Amino acid sequence: MDETTGLRERKKAATRLALHEAALSLAAEQGFDGLTVEAIADAANVSRRTFSNYFSSKEEALFHGDTRRLRRLLQLIGEQPVDEPPWAALSRAAQRFTEELFGDGDPSWLTQRRQLRQHPGLAAHQVAAYSAVERELAGELAHRLTGADVALRSRVLAATFLAILRVAVQHWIEHPNKPLVDTVRAALAEAAAATSER
């Protein structure tokens, strides 16, 4: 990648992040119902057309952070040894991901999450953020599985893992009395125990 391309990509990433942060900030201040694409674009000092080059809706702008974090999780899973059992690789990546992104217990993220939860209609967009990476995760897991029905088993494993993470985060938002990493670790252990009991 040459220097010009690298600079262009960094500028695009900065604009996308500015729009996301503007959407979060305005939603926290004014509520989601009053949030408009125009207001987000104005707050990020870009045009409405520029907003449309990055996001298709205000909901997508709000959940850009989730998508970015899930992409980082995919990267961490891909870095795990290929010969490691799939659930062990997923658990190790999830723990590192949680420590890396939420280890400091950022109170502003928790506040934003609680505010967004007041709008049940946004739940579908959060699920969509998880679903967008589910297929990619299944592809990664397929390389780690052997035996029959690898395609089906990898998709079930990917969906199960992402659902556990989503539930763990939601539980932690409701009960933030211990670090998120502990909640994630406990949720993954519960799932591992439940599957081994069958």
ABEGO torsion letter per residue (X at the ends): XBAAAAAAAAAAAAAAAAAAAAAAAAAAAAEAAABBAAAAAAAAGBBAAAAAAABABAAAAAAAAAAAAAAAAAAAAAABBAABBAAAAAAAAAAAAAAAAAAAGBAAAAAAAAAAAABAAAAAAAAAAAAAAAAAAAAAAAAABBEBGAAAAAAAAAAAAAAAAAAAAAAAAABAABBAAAAAAAAAAAAAAAAAAX
